[in-house]
Amino acid sequence: MYQTLLTSLENGILTVTINRPEKLNALNKDVITELASVISEIENNNEIRSAIITGAGPKSFVAGADISEFVGLSKEEGENLARHGQETVFNRIERSAKPIVAAVNGFALGGGCELAMSCHFRLASDNARFGQPEVNLGLIPGYGGTQRLVQLVGKGRALELLLSGNMVDAATAAQWGLVNHVTTPDELLAKTRALLDTINSKAPIAVAHCIAAANAVYDESQNGYETEIRAFGESFATDDMREGTSAFLEKRKPAFTGK
Ligand code: COA
């Protein structure tokens, strides 16, 4: 169904593998278009509870936007490229009501680091390397990297990466809060799936509310505390809240229905 992505659905987890290993999974127009489609699939398919984004091959998650597509672009075309990517893919991943997690299996550079950062959180294999090397090309990130890197690692560390183009290894990325867990390459997907199995056993509406409220921290158009108050109130109108509290009091496991 997709030309540049492999997808597989198991236990409610959609694994999306960006599959251009000969180009280190660089994000060309086709990958961006298909990622937009796969996000719609995640939004609309009730069998999908959460998703993993990873890269094909042992070497790279995503080594950036496809540099060959930058040649000869005008100022307006550059602006359109960034806006289109942010609106159709990166912002939608961040705002997805269903958890989308990056399993970073190698280079996460430029648009690859930005893709990982748009996910709700990140796990990495011990060979992963992160960086925003756009400055080497006379460019800057265009898919939200200047914003999300500051959010995740703080301004000083973000500017060090943005200005130097240097890469950091997985251990440093973990120490800086860019990734939550580091595993061996062999264990990366299993560990990511195990974490999503845990999340998928929770009440889906509560999970979605947590994502929306956490995103509100970085959204100047909302008061995040107010967003939390409203979402907390809305939880009381759900079957799953009644089920969760009853199950606790009756000392049994809850059976959530997503309603
Ligand atoms: N866009 C387009 N093609 C890319 C790419 C990108 N972002 N990153 C890698 N490729 C291609 C290479 O051109 C090469 O293609 P070829 O075999 O047809 O020549 C192939 O992927 C393998 O990459 P190569 O550079 O040979 O691998 P390497 O192990 O020597 O180096 C990197 C790996 C990641 C250090 C290097 O590929 C690199 O610096 N890539 C660009 C990273 C970048 O600047 N990203 C930000 C883009 S805005």
Boltz pocket constraint, residues with backbone or C-beta under 6 A from the ligand:
constraints:
  - pocket:
      binder: B
      contacts: [[A, 21], [A, 22], [A, 23], [A, 24], [A, 26], [A, 63], [A, 64], [A, 65], [A, 66], [A, 67], [A, 68], [A, 107], [A, 109], [A, 110], [A, 111], [A, 133], [A, 134], [A, 136]]
      max_distance: 6.0
